[in-house]
Amino acid sequence: MQASLIDSARLRPGVMNLLDSCHERFGRDGYCTVPSILAAPDLPSLRQHHETLRLSGRMYFGAVQSKRRWVLHNEEVAQIIQLAIIPVMSIVAGTEVKPSFTYTAIYDESADPPAQGNPEQREYSVALRLDADPDAQPEGEGSQPLWLATPAGAVPIAQESGDALFYRGRELVRGSTTPPGGRRWASVFLHYVSKNFPGTPL
């Protein structure tokens, strides 16, 4: 197995200054967004990494819930990013958190992303959006939104590459519109639990 060239992750300068309003909205609505959360690895490196993963045969293709997606549980780079985001997730959630598990997914046309894993193990969650083929976006079309099923109804969450959606993973159901024809995108889902959670991380 070829080792990844990505061995560290850093937050974008200034991200911590955005967290007061994010924490307030998270407490009120159960979700909030942080744009361009990472300084490193950069987006081109992440896109290349995920394309290499897809072509390497390490990712499982197809699932009962969605036949057109590649998936990988607890992938190494996703776990590196998960650790880097712990301080942000703790501030947003208003409590100390620890990592639970990660789920890397690449969606092809007609794929739909269901929630992953035991709900108890995804108390607090982050969906980090990546475009696997940014140059293939049809002219005039913006990025497809992620959707959250909330008590107030379905809410579309606009995400550009590098944006992070923080949400209560046990309470809000995540879904998505599918990629338009000829497109593919990747998302990294990072799950956390409270620091005093008694179970064993997945």
C-alpha positions as CSV (number, residue, x, y, z in Angstrom):
1,M,0.0,0.0,0.0
2,Q,1.5,3.3,-1.0
3,A,1.8,5.8,1.8
4,S,0.1,9.2,1.4
5,L,2.2,12.3,1.0
6,I,-0.1,14.1,3.4
7,D,1.1,13.7,6.9
8,S,-0.2,16.8,8.7
9,A,-3.1,19.2,8.8
10,R,-3.4,22.8,9.9
11,L,-6.3,25.2,10.4
12,R,-6.6,28.3,8.2
13,P,-5.4,31.4,10.0
14,G,-8.3,33.3,11.4
15,V,-10.7,30.3,11.6
16,M,-10.8,30.6,15.4
17,N,-12.2,34.1,15.1
18,L,-15.3,32.8,13.4
19,L,-16.3,30.4,16.1
20,D,-18.4,32.7,18.4
21,S,-21.1,33.1,15.9
22,C,-20.8,29.4,14.8
23,H,-21.2,28.3,18.4
24,E,-24.2,30.5,18.9
25,R,-25.9,29.1,15.8
26,F,-25.0,25.5,16.6
27,G,-26.6,25.9,20.0
28,R,-29.7,27.4,18.5
29,D,-30.2,25.4,15.2
30,G,-27.9,22.4,15.7
31,Y,-25.6,23.3,12.8
32,C,-23.3,25.9,11.4
33,T,-20.7,26.3,8.7
34,V,-17.1,27.4,8.6
35,P,-15.7,28.3,5.2
36,S,-12.3,27.2,4.0
37,I,-11.3,25.6,7.3
38,L,-7.9,24.2,6.4
39,A,-4.6,25.8,5.5
40,A,-3.0,22.4,4.9
41,P,-3.3,20.1,3.2
42,D,-4.4,22.3,0.4
43,L,-7.3,21.5,-1.8
44,P,-5.3,20.3,-4.9
45,S,-3.4,17.9,-2.6
46,L,-6.6,16.6,-1.1
47,R,-8.3,16.1,-4.5
48,Q,-5.3,14.2,-5.8
49,H,-5.2,12.1,-2.6
50,H,-8.8,11.1,-2.9
51,E,-8.5,10.4,-6.6
52,T,-5.5,8.1,-5.9
53,L,-7.6,6.4,-3.2
54,R,-10.4,5.8,-5.7
55,L,-8.1,4.3,-8.3
56,S,-6.1,2.3,-5.9
57,G,-8.8,-0.3,-5.1
58,R,-8.7,0.5,-1.4
59,M,-12.1,2.1,-1.4
60,Y,-15.3,-0.1,-1.4
61,F,-17.5,0.7,-4.4
62,G,-21.2,0.4,-4.0
63,A,-23.4,-0.2,-1.0
64,V,-27.0,-1.2,-0.1
65,Q,-27.9,2.5,0.5
66,S,-26.1,3.9,-2.6
67,K,-24.7,2.0,-5.5
68,R,-22.6,4.8,-7.0
69,R,-20.2,5.7,-4.3
70,W,-16.7,4.8,-3.1
71,V,-16.3,4.6,0.7
72,L,-13.6,4.0,3.2
73,H,-13.8,3.9,7.0
74,N,-11.1,5.5,9.2
75,E,-8.9,6.5,6.3
76,E,-5.5,7.9,7.5
77,V,-5.7,11.4,6.1
78,A,-9.3,11.8,7.3
79,Q,-8.1,10.9,10.8
80,I,-5.2,13.5,10.6
81,I,-7.8,16.2,9.6
82,Q,-10.2,14.9,12.4
83,L,-7.5,15.5,15.0
84,A,-6.7,19.0,13.7
85,I,-10.4,20.0,14.0
86,I,-10.8,18.8,17.6
87,P,-10.3,22.4,19.1
88,V,-12.8,23.8,16.6
89,M,-15.4,21.2,17.3
90,S,-15.0,21.6,21.1
91,I,-15.7,25.3,20.8
92,V,-18.6,24.9,18.4
93,A,-20.2,22.2,20.6
94,G,-19.4,24.0,23.8
95,T,-17.9,20.9,25.4
96,E,-14.7,18.9,25.1
97,V,-14.8,16.2,22.4
98,K,-12.8,13.3,21.3
99,P,-12.6,11.5,17.9
100,S,-15.0,8.7,17.2
101,F,-14.6,7.6,13.6
102,T,-14.3,9.0,10.0
103,Y,-15.9,8.1,6.8
104,T,-14.5,9.1,3.4
105,A,-16.9,9.0,0.4
106,I,-16.6,9.8,-3.2
107,Y,-20.0,10.2,-5.0
108,D,-20.6,9.5,-8.6
109,E,-23.6,10.6,-10.7
110,S,-26.8,9.2,-9.1
111,A,-25.2,8.5,-5.8
112,D,-26.9,9.6,-2.5
113,P,-25.0,9.9,0.8
114,P,-26.8,8.3,3.7
115,A,-25.7,8.8,7.3
116,Q,-23.0,6.4,8.4
117,G,-22.3,4.5,11.6
118,N,-23.9,4.1,14.9
119,P,-25.7,7.3,15.9
120,E,-24.3,7.0,19.5
121,Q,-20.8,7.3,18.0
122,R,-21.6,10.5,15.9
123,E,-22.8,12.9,18.6
124,Y,-21.0,15.8,16.9
125,S,-20.2,15.7,13.2
126,V,-18.4,17.6,10.5
127,A,-18.9,17.3,6.7
128,L,-15.9,18.6,4.8
129,R,-16.7,19.1,1.2
130,L,-14.3,18.5,-1.6
131,D,-14.8,18.7,-5.4
132,A,-13.0,15.7,-7.0
133,D,-13.4,17.2,-10.5
134,P,-13.7,21.0,-10.1
135,D,-13.2,21.7,-13.8
136,A,-16.1,19.5,-14.9
137,Q,-18.8,21.6,-13.4
138,P,-21.4,22.5,-16.0
139,E,-21.3,26.2,-17.0
140,G,-23.7,28.3,-15.0
141,E,-24.2,25.7,-12.2
142,G,-23.2,26.3,-8.7
143,S,-22.2,23.6,-6.3
144,Q,-24.9,21.2,-5.2
145,P,-26.1,21.7,-1.6
146,L,-25.9,19.3,1.2
147,W,-29.3,18.9,3.0
148,L,-30.1,18.6,6.6
149,A,-33.4,17.3,7.9
150,T,-34.2,19.5,10.9
151,P,-37.3,19.9,13.1
152,A,-38.1,23.0,11.0
153,G,-37.9,21.0,7.7
154,A,-35.2,20.3,5.1
155,V,-32.5,22.9,5.0
156,P,-30.1,23.3,2.0
157,I,-26.5,23.9,3.0
158,A,-24.4,25.5,0.3
159,Q,-20.9,24.3,0.4
160,E,-17.9,25.1,-1.7
161,S,-14.7,23.0,-1.7
162,G,-13.0,23.3,1.6
163,D,-16.0,24.4,3.6
164,A,-17.0,22.5,6.7
165,L,-20.5,21.9,8.0
166,F,-20.7,21.3,11.8
167,Y,-23.9,19.5,12.9
168,R,-25.4,17.4,15.6
169,G,-25.0,13.9,14.1
170,R,-27.4,12.1,16.4
171,E,-30.3,14.6,15.7
172,L,-30.0,15.9,12.2
173,V,-30.2,13.6,9.2
174,R,-27.9,14.5,6.4
175,G,-28.6,14.0,2.7
176,S,-27.6,15.5,-0.7
177,T,-28.7,16.2,-4.1
178,T,-26.8,13.9,-6.5
179,P,-23.9,15.1,-8.7
180,P,-25.0,16.2,-12.1
181,G,-24.1,14.1,-15.1
182,G,-20.4,13.6,-15.6
183,R,-19.4,14.9,-12.2
184,R,-17.9,13.4,-9.1
185,W,-17.2,14.8,-5.7
186,A,-15.7,13.8,-2.4
187,S,-16.7,14.5,1.2
188,V,-14.9,13.6,4.4
189,F,-17.2,13.0,7.4
190,L,-15.6,13.4,10.8
191,H,-17.4,12.2,13.9
192,Y,-16.9,13.0,17.5
193,V,-18.3,12.2,20.9
194,S,-18.1,14.0,24.3
195,K,-14.8,13.5,26.1
196,N,-16.6,11.5,28.8
197,F,-18.4,9.2,26.3
198,P,-18.0,5.7,27.9
199,G,-18.0,3.6,24.7
200,T,-15.0,2.6,22.5
201,P,-14.5,4.7,19.3
202,L,-15.3,2.8,16.1
